[in-house]
Amino acid sequence: MISLTDTQKIGMGLTGFGVFFLFFGMILFFDKALLAIGNVLFVAGLAFVIGLERTFRFFFQKHKMKATGFFLGGVFVVLIGWPLIGMVFEIYGFFLLFRGFFPVVVGFIRRVPVLGSLLNLPGIRSFVDKVGESNNMV
């Protein structure tokens, strides 16, 4: 089992609450207050989990500047009160930022008993195969 420091535990909680508020804000027809709270909690939780310096290094790498611009720009647009447009920017930036992790996530989910069999269904399998390829997302 992975041991977490107290700061990382707080970060996991903040990130979890951030994802919850983002999801709940989208379910409630893009409620801007919930989305803003979710954005702040998610970014703060990420900084607590991996550390402030590593968070800055992750977001501000030269080849990830476009993705960072879309993600943080989307956060800003949500905060100023245009939640639908901001979430579109954020989702695009999120996929650009974390596309390197998708093959790892797909490989892990394929080993989970029930979810792995769901990912092998005919319509879903071709999509998951494309997402799981690391060189396809460039």
Salt bridges, closest charged atoms under 4 A:
GLU53 OE2 - ARG57 NH2 3.67
ASP129 OD1 - ARG110 NH2 2.46
ASP129 OD2 - ARG125 NE 3.83
